[in-house]
């Protein structure tokens, strides 16, 4: 009779471990598992509606499909503040929607104006030459009489261009 109780207790403890392991193991042992065995989740994606920078924290209000989310960052505040602006699309690495999250890892930031080219184009004036000048730049600036100067003549410098600071 005693063997039956011992086997029953071992069986129930095994069932308990089996049910608890999927929820507890990734939290504490996830860094030791290979990447192929860890479950991947897409995170929560939303648009930054408001950004507030305090002394010791950064608050981001994110409008997600499930509802509003307040992300509170207390680490890497300056870096995240430079990266994320209002209107940007952000994907946070959280398992599911929660109204308040502290220091969530950022998976992706998509800038507001990224629909256009990733490198902004600069409109050049029509008078800007498309090719390099045929003569060196210095000769094109100096008048004709000074462009053929000999080595004994000292260059002319204007005040303020010598590197001295006017006080």
PyMOL commands that set and color helices and strands:
alter all, ss='L'
color gray80, all
select helices_A, chain A and resi 2-32+77-83+137-141+144-147
alter helices_A, ss='H'
color red, helices_A
select strands_A, chain A and resi 44-53+58-64+67-73+89-92+100-102+106-110
alter strands_A, ss='S'
color yellow, strands_A
deselect
rebuild
show_as cartoon
